[in-house]
Amino acid sequence: MPKVKLSEVVLDSFKDFWKTTKEDKYLYYVLKGGRSSGKSAQISLNRIVETMKNPVNGLVIRKYAKYLRESVYEQLQWASKQLQVYDKFHFQTSPMQAIYKPRGNKILFAGADDPERIKSLASSEFPYTWMWIEELSEFRMEEEVEVLEDSIVREETGYRYKIFFSYNPPKRKTNWCNKKFNSVTLPDIYYVHHSDYRNNPYIAAQTLERVQIIKEENERKYRHTWLGEPIGSGVVPFDNLIFRPITDKEIKRFDNIRQGIDWGYGADPFAFGRWHYDKTRRIIYALDEIHEIKLSNRKAAERIKARGYHRDLSIADSAEPKSINEMESYGINILGARKGPGSVEHGEKWLDDLNEIVIDPERTPKTAKEFENIDYQVDRDGNVKNRLVDEDNHCLTGNTIINTHNGDFKISDLVGKRGEVYCYDQENKKPTTGHFYDVRMTAQNVDVYEIELTDGRKIQATDYHPVLTNNGWKMVKDLQSGDNVLDIGNHL
């Protein structure tokens, strides 16, 4: 075991982290924060102790193998020296691993750009029971990380599995790491710890002087780099957000109920929201929600009626008059919204002008996530645009060719029509068909990206339009040269 007392190397701000790992309370341990906070050092110390204490193997991953040696590999060497047990480990670079010499169990280092090596993890004597992914935000999508998790969390071993994530939060609030680990609705299997340089008493005096200069000259850079804040576009869309429980006693007094419906079925969910608007104090309260993909109008109406909300007026997206009529036939009190140019921007300004937007994460978790993750769009140069990001508003240009059951058509020729379109069932990994409806122009004067395929075809789409690639779904803005875009055509 370590030749020094752990109390001498464990920072005060990380004592709770060490306690929770010892008690095996969580599956995921997420350590995020600013530069020089000590998070990676504390994980490396913790994992050296684990390797000495139990007959198990561990896996340490970076997105790219070329960064392993100068980061986590050296970090674990440092940890073994701090604990005065460096002589008990054999560190080697080919293959890159640290072997605990008294027992033979080890820590293996791997890059996610070599997935076959990770998939083939096996040990005849010691099971792999933990994984540490350093610089988690290097991964563009959560799905990439889930594949790595599957290489560790397998059959029962007699030991609790542990997955460690460490990263500096990206600027954009809409980055998947920020959206997931800053959420007020994160499941109980996650332990999340945030730290910054102020938690590290060993930081050099010259570094502190430099940090102070940055703080005075560029406060936003200081907050992002050294405090680890996802500062987003630099403009908070809604600084009047209040996340707190809304009691039953409060709800009994609410008498100005507003309800809204946004149609969806396949990629976008059907969304129903129930709110109270306090006109006098200019406060709105999120009371309830129905939010689900592939929810039919009939089933949605049943749920609304089961909660007793069908008598209160619901304002729905007027783009689907058939759906409005159908819901009305099921006994839902419903009207179509009056929309015109600038109506979305007007709604955003109205929300921003309220004194408070009160959301209870327990009652309306989907609403809470949507509001806490929202941010302003930026152009290609990083300049803030006067429009909010809407990742559910997927736009292709009107001249884009769509494969339908009745032949190939431009999107502009399908406005106001319904039909069947060829698509891909990702769950079952095969081509299929789906319904298209509510085809209309959703935006003007926006940035459009052009994707050129190897056969010369071109696709024009807005930055947040999703594209299915060999690496999973990607937003158009995140595509890189070499990504393979899935082409199913009409071959079923």
Beta strands, then each sheet from edge to edge (+ up, - down):
strand 1: 28-33
strand 2: 57-62
strand 3: 89-93
strand 4: 96-100
strand 5: 106-111
strand 6: 128-134
strand 7: 162-167
strand 8: 190-195
strand 9: 241-243
strand 10: 257-262
strand 11: 270-278
strand 12: 283-292
strand 13: 314-316
strand 14: 334-336
strand 15: 356-359
strand 16: 376-378
strand 17: 384-388
strand 18: 401-404
strand 19: 407-410
strand 20: 419-425
strand 21: 430-436
strand 22: 449-452
strand 23: 458-461
strand 24: 466-469
strand 25: 472-475
sheet 1: 3+ 4- 5+ 2+ 6+ 7+ 1+ 8+
sheet 2: 9+ 15+ 12+ 11- 10+ 13+ 14+
sheet 3: 16+ 17-
sheet 4: 18+ 19-
sheet 5: 20+ 21-
sheet 6: 22+ 23-
sheet 7: 24+ 25-
end
